[in-house]
Structure formats: C-alpha cells, structure tokens
Amino acid sequence: MKKKYMFSICLLAILAGSNSTNLFSKNLTGQDLKYKYKNIESFIYSFENEELDGAITETYVNVYKINNKKCVILGRTYGDSGYGGSEDLILFKNKELLSATLRPFIISNIKDNNVKTNDPKRVNYEEPFPNKDVKSILEKKFQGYLKKMDEVTLRKCSN
C-alpha cells in the first residue's frame, strides 16, 4: 500500500507539471543546502493546492544565503504519508527569481515505527521536472514566500 501511495504522489507531481530554469546546478539539493550554507530564516507557507481539490497544503521553507547577496529558498512539501514529497529550490536576489527547480523526493531512513519527519537525514531524489507547466506554479509560490519573509532576510538577499 505504501509503495502504491508513493507512486501516486510521484505520478501526481509529474502530471501537475514541473520546472527547471536552472541557472544553478541541477545537482544542488535541499540536503546540500542544509549542510553547506547558513539558514537565515525558516517558516511554514500554507497554500490551497488545486491539484488536491483545494486542500490546504503546508510547505516547510528555509532561506539560505549563498553568495553575492544571492539566496536560495528551500521549500519542502510532504505527502500525507510522510514518506516523500516535492522540493522547491528557488535562487533569487533583490526579490527577483533567478532560477527555480522542482523535484520529487523519497525519505530513505524512516525509523521509529514509520513516524513522519519534516527533517529527514537521508533523502533520495528523482530527476528535476522539466520546465513546462510548473514554472508558473513556482513563480506563484515564490511571490507567496516573499510575502512571508521578514525584512532582515530580504535585505540580506539584496544589493
């Protein structure tokens, strides 16, 4: 049942569309960001998910400062099972989206009787989705993320 559910999540994500306007490496992942860069802000972004009949979905968001006043938003949205989900990586500067990628992931080290986690230690990634349909989804989410960020973070990610 769990495998069927994860397959359904991945299929839904693929059908919903995808994006990869990659100015930064396709190989950069949320796990890389967590260990290589300083997290400057964290918050939860809630939105109405049209693909799930308007259900309210939460994305766990972390903002990392990387270099030259550029920052990366890591947004992780988990499936109901807690065994995986999708990850937004958005590179921006001066409130301008420079690059964005969406990719599905599966948590590979579930412990404690399959308890859900929003901070997995090991994650297996699928290939980033292609650019077509999710470009507008990520741009919309980016605008929502900007509205939730505090002014200090926005200054750190600007000239």
trRosetta pair geometry for C-beta under 8 A, 3 or more apart (Angstrom, degrees):
i j d omega theta_ij theta_ji phi_ij phi_ji
1 4 5.7 -56 -150 36 31 112
1 5 6.3 32 152 -21 65 106
2 5 5.6 -54 -149 35 32 112
2 6 6.4 30 154 -17 66 104
2 81 6.5 131 -139 -159 82 148
2 83 6.5 93 -172 -28 107 166
3 6 5.8 -53 -147 37 32 109
3 7 6.3 36 152 -21 64 105
4 7 5.7 -53 -150 35 30 114
4 8 6.5 34 150 -22 63 105
5 8 5.5 -53 -152 33 33 114
5 9 6.6 35 150 -20 65 101
5 79 7.4 144 150 148 101 140
5 80 7.9 -95 -177 66 128 98
5 81 5.3 111 125 -47 140 143
5 83 7.6 96 96 41 113 130
6 9 5.6 -48 -149 32 36 113
6 10 6.4 33 154 -15 66 104
6 79 7.4 163 -110 55 58 166
6 81 7.0 -83 -67 54 76 152
6 83 5.8 -72 -84 99 113 126
6 84 5.7 73 -134 27 101 136
6 106 6.3 45 -158 -113 134 116
7 10 5.9 -57 -150 40 31 109
7 11 6.1 31 153 -19 66 110
8 11 5.6 -55 -142 39 29 111
8 12 6.2 34 156 -22 64 105
9 12 5.8 -55 -150 34 28 112
9 13 6.5 27 153 -18 63 106
9 79 4.4 -43 -111 -96 146 144
9 81 7.6 -109 -41 21 140 114
9 84 6.1 148 96 87 150 109
9 85 7.0 -80 176 -103 138 40
9 104 7.3 139 125 -142 95 127
10 13 5.7 -55 -150 36 32 112
10 14 6.4 30 153 -18 65 106
10 84 7.7 -11 -59 119 90 145
10 104 5.2 93 -117 179 80 171
10 126 6.9 117 -136 -43 117 161
11 14 5.7 -55 -148 37 32 110
11 15 6.2 27 156 -14 66 109
12 15 5.9 -59 -144 42 29 107
12 16 6.0 33 155 -26 65 108
12 51 6.3 119 178 159 107 130
13 16 5.6 -52 -143 32 28 114
13 18 7.4 62 154 -79 83 99
13 86 5.3 161 -122 -75 135 127
13 102 7.7 -157 -173 145 109 114
13 104 5.0 137 81 -71 163 115
13 129 7.2 -134 148 -66 95 135
14 18 7.0 -20 -129 -39 47 121
14 104 7.9 -45 -49 -26 79 134
14 129 6.9 -175 -115 -114 57 113
16 51 4.9 -27 -102 -93 121 150
16 133 7.0 -167 139 111 47 131
16 134 6.8 62 120 -80 88 102
16 137 7.4 48 151 -60 106 164
17 129 6.9 107 144 156 43 143
17 132 5.9 -115 -153 91 102 87
17 133 2.3 -104 -128 84 143 117
17 134 4.2 171 114 -41 96 75
17 137 6.7 148 78 -4 119 131
18 102 5.4 -146 -147 74 72 111
18 128 7.0 148 173 158 122 64
18 129 1.8 -115 -156 142 144 131
18 130 5.3 88 83 48 114 49
18 131 7.3 -32 105 -44 74 12
18 132 6.9 50 58 45 66 76
18 133 6.6 53 18 55 41 85
18 134 4.6 -6 -133 10 11 130
19 100 5.5 0 125 106 132 101
19 101 6.5 -156 103 -124 80 28
19 102 5.0 71 44 9 86 105
19 128 7.8 -63 90 169 45 105
19 129 6.1 35 19 85 36 103
19 130 7.6 -11 -98 115 16 32
19 131 5.5 44 -140 -134 53 46
19 132 7.7 -131 -87 46 59 34
19 133 7.7 -114 -57 75 80 46
19 134 3.9 -116 -24 90 96 97
19 135 4.6 140 -112 -73 118 55
19 137 7.2 -155 -23 55 129 95
19 138 5.0 -101 48 -4 161 137
20 26 6.9 27 -162 -112 129 99
20 100 7.7 -129 -116 98 25 57
20 101 4.9 36 -116 -117 72 83
20 102 7.5 -115 -62 32 69 63
20 128 4.4 104 -90 128 125 128
20 129 6.4 179 -32 80 99 51
20 130 6.1 -72 21 -138 110 25
20 131 5.3 -91 49 -70 65 74
21 99 5.3 -150 101 -139 83 61
21 100 5.5 36 40 41 100 71
21 101 7.7 -142 38 -64 52 63
21 131 6.1 89 -64 -125 70 111
21 135 6.6 77 -36 -118 117 105
22 25 7.2 -22 -176 156 118 7
22 26 5.3 -13 -132 -71 163 77
22 99 5.7 64 -137 -167 25 124
22 101 5.9 41 -84 -71 90 115
22 128 7.3 115 -62 80 124 165
23 91 6.3 -116 63 68 108 146
23 98 5.5 -74 40 146 150 95
23 99 3.7 -136 24 -63 93 135
24 28 5.6 -16 134 10 113 149
24 72 7.7 -49 27 -96 169 124
24 89 7.8 -105 72 137 126 124
24 91 5.3 132 -10 -51 128 150
24 99 5.4 163 7 84 84 154
25 28 4.6 114 73 -23 94 94
26 101 7.1 156 -127 -116 60 150
26 128 5.8 -123 -152 8 93 131
27 32 8.0 85 131 -42 74 155
28 32 5.5 -115 -153 65 62 147
28 33 7.2 66 176 -50 98 90
28 72 7.9 -106 150 -136 139 159
28 89 6.4 153 107 -177 105 162
28 101 7.9 133 71 36 95 149
29 32 4.9 109 54 0 70 99
29 33 7.3 -130 101 -3 43 86
29 87 7.3 42 -160 112 76 160
29 89 7.6 -119 -135 -63 28 142
29 103 7.9 -74 -118 65 87 141
29 123 7.3 -174 163 85 136 123
29 125 5.7 -121 -114 -54 133 152
30 33 5.5 -51 -150 33 38 114
30 34 6.4 43 153 -25 67 103
30 62 8.0 108 -154 49 101 119
30 74 4.5 116 -122 -153 97 128
30 76 6.3 62 -126 -65 170 112
30 87 5.1 -117 -25 -156 129 139
30 89 6.8 -144 -64 -78 76 102
30 105 7.8 -74 30 -41 122 160
30 123 7.3 6 66 55 105 161
31 34 5.8 -50 -151 29 32 115
31 35 6.9 7 160 0 63 110
31 123 5.5 -165 -52 38 125 115
32 35 6.6 -81 -157 46 28 94
32 36 5.6 -8 167 5 71 127
33 36 6.4 -74 -125 48 22 94
33 37 5.4 -40 -159 38 65 114
33 62 7.4 151 122 97 128 121
33 64 4.9 -159 -172 -6 110 162
33 72 6.0 -126 -115 92 134 134
33 74 5.3 -173 72 -55 156 138
33 89 7.7 179 -36 -123 139 109
34 39 7.5 10 -126 -56 57 115
34 62 7.5 57 -91 91 80 163
34 74 7.7 -77 -54 50 82 175
37 64 4.1 79 109 -180 129 124
37 65 6.6 -170 179 68 112 48
37 66 5.4 -47 -115 -96 145 68
37 72 7.3 89 70 39 165 116
38 64 6.6 142 74 -148 40 77
38 65 5.8 -13 68 46 96 96
39 42 6.3 17 168 -52 126 100
39 62 5.1 -52 -134 -170 113 114
39 63 7.1 105 -160 68 64 47
39 64 5.7 -49 -97 -90 50 78
40 63 5.4 -59 62 98 89 96
40 64 6.7 136 5 -120 87 25
40 65 5.2 63 -30 -23 134 101
40 71 7.3 -76 36 -129 133 126
40 152 7.9 -145 166 118 109 97
40 153 5.5 142 121 -116 113 89
40 156 5.8 -132 -174 85 162 160
41 62 7.3 163 88 -154 51 47
41 63 4.4 12 53 39 93 116
41 149 6.2 99 100 -136 163 82
41 150 6.4 -173 -118 25 141 97
41 152 7.9 148 -69 82 120 96
41 153 4.4 -32 -22 -83 142 141
42 60 7.7 -6 -167 -180 98 82
42 61 6.7 160 -153 91 51 60
42 62 5.0 -12 -101 -102 85 73
42 63 7.5 -151 -69 16 42 73
43 61 5.4 -15 65 64 71 108
43 148 5.2 -165 102 154 152 124
43 149 7.7 -155 15 -87 140 48
44 58 5.3 -12 -175 -165 111 110
44 59 7.1 151 -161 74 59 45
44 60 6.0 -30 -106 -103 76 55
44 61 6.9 161 -105 16 21 88
45 58 7.2 141 74 -158 44 56
45 59 4.6 -20 64 61 97 100
45 61 5.1 56 -10 -25 110 132
45 75 6.7 -35 37 -132 132 121
45 141 7.3 97 131 -161 150 88
45 144 5.8 106 -164 130 126 114
45 145 6.0 -49 -83 -91 153 69
45 148 5.7 -130 -94 -10 93 162
46 56 5.6 8 -176 -178 108 104
46 57 7.1 161 -151 80 59 39
46 58 5.2 -27 -95 -97 77 72
46 59 7.7 -176 -79 19 30 71
47 56 7.3 161 83 -150 23 62
47 57 5.9 -26 66 61 74 88
47 59 7.2 8 12 -2 107 110
47 141 7.1 -89 -31 -109 164 83
47 144 6.3 -3 -80 -155 123 172
48 54 5.3 -17 -172 -154 107 66
48 55 7.5 148 -153 75 59 26
48 56 6.1 -41 -95 -95 57 59
48 57 7.6 109 -142 15 11 84
49 52 4.2 24 105 33 119 105
49 54 7.0 149 66 -141 53 10
49 55 5.2 -22 51 67 107 78
49 56 7.3 140 3 -129 89 9
49 57 4.1 61 -40 -14 125 127
50 53 8.0 48 -169 -76 34 10
50 54 6.6 22 -106 -74 45 56
52 55 4.1 -53 116 29 114 116
52 57 6.8 108 38 -57 140 118
57 77 5.9 26 161 -150 120 122
58 77 7.3 162 92 -126 42 77
59 75 4.4 13 166 -176 128 104
59 76 6.5 152 -162 70 74 32
59 77 4.6 -44 -100 -73 84 87
59 88 7.2 9 -161 17 142 122
59 141 7.4 36 16 -154 168 124
60 75 7.2 153 74 -155 42 52
60 76 4.9 -19 58 61 95 92
60 77 7.8 171 16 -77 68 38
60 78 7.7 29 1 -17 111 102
60 118 5.2 129 -47 -179 160 122
61 73 6.3 -21 -159 -168 102 98
61 74 7.0 152 -153 82 49 54
61 75 4.8 -11 -100 -101 82 80
61 76 8.0 -176 -75 21 39 63
61 145 6.0 178 -143 -127 153 105
61 148 7.2 97 62 90 154 142
62 73 7.6 153 81 -157 43 51
62 74 4.7 -8 60 59 92 105
63 71 5.6 12 -179 171 96 129
63 72 7.4 163 -155 82 53 42
63 73 5.5 -24 -102 -101 76 68
63 74 7.7 -170 -81 21 28 72
63 149 6.6 61 -47 -114 158 116
63 153 5.6 63 90 -160 155 132
63 157 7.5 -77 176 -52 126 139
64 71 6.3 160 82 -161 44 76
64 72 4.9 -13 61 59 99 91
64 74 6.7 40 -6 -10 111 108
65 70 7.8 125 -159 85 58 46
65 71 5.3 -43 -101 -102 51 88
65 156 5.6 -74 -88 150 130 119
65 157 6.9 -138 -105 -79 85 79
66 70 5.4 -39 60 93 100 94
66 71 6.5 154 6 -115 83 30
66 72 5.7 55 -32 -11 124 105
66 91 7.9 -41 22 -128 144 96
67 70 5.8 2 68 43 56 103
68 93 7.6 -23 114 -109 87 144
69 93 5.7 86 114 -142 90 108
69 94 7.7 44 135 -42 123 78
69 156 7.4 -172 -138 156 69 44
69 157 6.1 116 174 -160 72 29
69 158 6.0 -70 -177 85 125 11
69 159 5.9 111 126 -81 175 41
70 91 6.3 3 180 -171 115 94
70 92 7.2 160 -155 83 71 30
70 93 4.7 -53 -102 -70 68 112
70 98 7.2 -36 -137 15 114 155
70 157 7.0 31 -158 -148 17 80
71 91 7.6 163 88 -150 39 51
71 92 6.0 -25 66 66 84 78
71 93 7.0 141 17 -84 72 60
71 153 7.6 87 -126 178 170 89
71 156 7.0 82 -67 108 130 93
71 157 3.8 -52 -5 -109 129 119
72 89 6.1 -12 -172 -167 111 84
72 90 6.7 150 -158 75 58 45
72 91 5.3 -25 -100 -95 81 64
72 92 7.7 140 -99 18 33 69
73 88 6.7 -14 110 113 99 104
73 89 7.3 160 79 -153 59 34
73 90 4.2 -4 49 55 106 102
73 92 6.9 20 -11 10 104 116
73 142 7.2 161 38 -118 153 75
73 145 5.4 39 -143 171 157 161
74 87 6.9 -22 -164 -168 82 100
74 88 7.2 152 -159 81 32 65
74 89 6.1 -2 -103 -103 66 70
75 87 7.0 151 80 -160 54 49
75 88 3.8 3 55 50 106 112
75 90 7.4 25 0 1 109 109
75 141 6.7 -141 57 160 172 133
75 145 6.8 -106 -68 -86 130 131
76 85 6.2 94 178 88 80 132
76 86 7.6 174 -148 89 51 42
76 87 5.3 -14 -101 -106 75 78
76 88 7.8 -145 -64 24 34 71
76 105 7.9 -45 -135 41 105 133
76 118 7.2 150 94 -163 127 81
77 85 5.0 -157 98 172 56 126
77 86 5.3 -1 58 57 100 85
77 87 7.8 -166 25 -78 68 34
77 88 7.7 53 -8 -12 100 98
78 82 5.8 21 168 -115 131 49
78 84 7.3 152 -146 103 69 21
78 85 4.0 -109 -115 -49 33 145
78 116 7.1 104 156 -167 152 117
78 118 6.5 -105 -30 -105 143 81
79 82 7.0 -116 76 -29 72 21
79 83 6.7 -36 64 51 118 69
79 84 5.6 20 12 76 121 67
79 85 4.9 -164 -19 -85 70 75
81 84 7.5 14 73 29 108 73
81 116 7.7 172 138 -94 39 106
82 107 7.4 -33 146 23 65 145
82 110 7.8 108 116 -115 99 121
82 114 7.8 123 80 165 120 79
82 115 7.7 -72 128 148 156 35
82 116 2.8 -106 -129 -116 156 100
82 117 6.8 104 179 20 112 47
83 106 6.4 -3 147 -153 83 79
83 107 5.6 -132 -162 41 44 99
83 110 6.5 -36 -114 -60 83 141
83 114 7.9 -28 -76 -157 101 97
84 104 6.7 36 163 176 118 91
84 105 5.6 -164 -152 99 87 55
84 106 4.0 -33 -91 -107 128 54
84 107 5.8 -150 -74 -1 59 73
85 104 7.2 -156 116 -146 25 69
85 105 6.5 -7 60 56 59 85
86 102 5.9 9 176 -174 118 94
86 103 6.9 167 -154 88 74 29
86 104 5.2 -48 -98 -98 74 58
86 105 7.1 141 -113 13 24 79
87 102 7.1 163 80 -150 48 50
87 103 5.6 -19 56 64 95 78
87 104 7.7 140 12 -121 80 12
87 105 5.5 41 -17 -11 117 124
87 125 7.7 -58 29 -118 137 105
88 100 6.9 -21 -167 -164 89 99
88 101 7.5 151 -157 81 44 51
88 102 5.6 -17 -100 -99 65 80
88 138 6.0 162 -139 -124 116 98
88 141 6.2 -111 -114 110 168 150
89 100 6.9 162 86 -152 56 49
89 101 4.7 -2 55 55 102 97
89 102 7.9 -170 22 -74 69 35
89 103 7.9 4 2 14 107 101
90 97 6.1 -59 -168 -132 107 96
90 99 7.4 170 -153 89 44 52
90 100 4.7 0 -108 -107 77 92
90 101 8.0 -163 -71 27 46 58
90 138 6.4 172 -88 179 112 108
90 141 7.7 -163 -49 97 146 103
90 142 5.3 176 -157 -98 158 105
90 145 7.2 154 55 43 150 160
91 97 7.6 96 77 -165 55 57
91 98 4.6 -64 108 69 97 106
91 99 4.2 17 43 52 117 94
91 100 7.2 -145 24 -68 69 49
92 95 6.9 5 167 -140 124 13
92 96 6.0 167 -158 79 86 41
92 97 5.3 -45 -97 -102 102 41
92 98 5.7 172 -102 4 36 88
92 142 6.9 142 -67 -156 141 121
92 157 6.5 38 99 170 89 131
93 96 6.1 -23 71 56 60 92
93 98 6.1 37 12 -38 92 128
93 157 6.1 -142 -122 170 48 80
93 158 7.0 134 -179 -103 65 40
93 159 7.8 67 168 -43 104 75
94 157 7.4 -146 -39 129 30 76
94 158 4.8 92 -95 -127 60 80
94 159 6.1 7 -77 -7 114 89
95 146 5.8 73 -138 -135 92 138
95 154 6.8 16 -65 -149 97 106
95 157 7.9 111 -51 107 51 110
95 158 7.2 8 -16 -88 79 109
97 100 6.1 -14 -173 -40 119 114
97 138 7.7 131 -151 128 149 98
97 139 6.3 -119 10 -114 166 74
97 142 5.0 7 -79 -175 124 169
100 135 7.3 130 71 -131 124 60
100 138 4.2 143 154 147 150 148
100 139 7.5 -144 2 -60 162 60
100 142 7.0 -94 -88 -58 138 128
101 128 4.6 -55 -166 -136 109 138
101 129 7.9 151 -170 42 66 71
102 128 6.6 113 68 -158 40 83
102 129 5.1 -18 83 31 93 116
102 134 5.1 -74 25 138 148 155
102 137 7.6 13 -53 87 157 120
102 138 6.1 -141 -46 -70 113 121
103 125 5.7 29 135 -166 134 104
103 126 5.8 -173 -177 71 92 76
103 127 6.8 -134 -131 121 112 24
103 128 4.3 -72 -72 -100 108 58
103 129 6.4 -172 -92 -10 52 74
104 125 7.6 143 89 -156 50 57
104 126 4.5 16 66 30 93 128
104 129 7.9 79 -15 -47 83 100
105 123 4.8 1 -179 180 130 114
105 124 6.5 151 -161 78 73 46
105 125 5.1 -34 -103 -101 89 62
105 126 6.9 -144 -80 7 39 79
106 123 7.2 147 73 -162 38 65
106 124 4.9 -18 62 62 92 101
106 126 7.8 76 -10 -35 93 93
107 110 5.8 90 112 -58 113 87
107 117 6.8 144 -146 56 158 104
107 120 4.3 -139 -128 -109 109 154
107 122 7.3 103 -166 85 61 64
107 123 5.9 -41 -104 -106 53 72
107 124 7.9 179 -96 19 5 78
108 120 7.8 106 30 172 60 133
108 122 4.6 -71 64 117 103 108
108 123 6.5 164 4 -115 94 16
108 124 4.9 89 -53 -22 122 102
109 120 6.7 141 50 -167 92 96
109 121 5.7 -41 60 63 144 98
109 122 4.3 85 -13 41 119 114
110 114 5.3 24 158 -121 129 56
110 115 7.5 168 -167 49 87 49
110 117 7.6 -172 -117 7 69 112
111 115 7.4 -26 87 37 55 95
112 115 4.3 -25 98 11 111 121
117 120 5.3 121 95 -73 121 68
120 123 5.3 108 96 -65 129 92
129 134 6.0 63 95 18 139 141
131 134 7.9 -127 -168 55 27 80
131 135 5.9 30 179 -57 73 115
132 135 7.0 -122 134 -6 14 105
133 136 7.4 -60 178 30 46 97
133 137 7.3 35 135 -10 72 114
134 137 4.4 -53 -152 40 65 119
134 138 5.7 62 149 -21 87 98
135 138 6.2 -58 -149 38 27 105
135 139 6.4 27 153 -19 63 108
136 139 5.5 -52 -144 37 34 114
136 140 6.3 37 155 -20 65 105
137 140 5.9 -57 -152 36 29 111
137 141 6.4 26 152 -15 64 107
138 141 5.5 -52 -142 40 35 111
138 142 6.1 45 153 -28 65 102
139 142 5.5 -48 -147 30 30 117
139 143 6.8 33 153 -19 61 100
140 143 5.9 -52 -155 32 32 111
140 144 6.7 30 148 -14 63 106
141 144 5.4 -56 -153 39 37 114
141 145 6.2 42 150 -23 70 103
142 145 5.6 -50 -146 34 32 113
142 146 6.5 37 153 -23 64 102
143 146 5.7 -49 -150 31 32 114
143 147 6.8 34 152 -20 61 103
144 147 5.8 -54 -154 32 34 113
144 148 6.8 25 153 -13 65 107
145 148 5.9 -65 -154 39 34 107
145 149 6.5 42 151 -34 69 103
146 149 5.7 -48 -149 19 34 116
146 154 7.5 73 -155 -99 81 112
149 153 4.6 -110 -174 80 108 132
149 154 5.6 124 118 -53 123 89
150 153 5.3 98 61 9 72 101
150 154 7.3 -139 102 -3 38 91
151 154 5.5 -56 -146 39 37 112
151 155 6.3 39 155 -22 69 103
152 155 5.9 -55 -152 34 29 111
152 156 6.5 28 151 -19 64 106
153 156 5.7 -56 -149 35 33 111
153 157 6.4 12 157 -3 67 112
154 157 6.0 -70 -147 49 30 100
154 158 6.2 25 155 -22 66 120
155 158 5.7 -69 -142 38 30 112
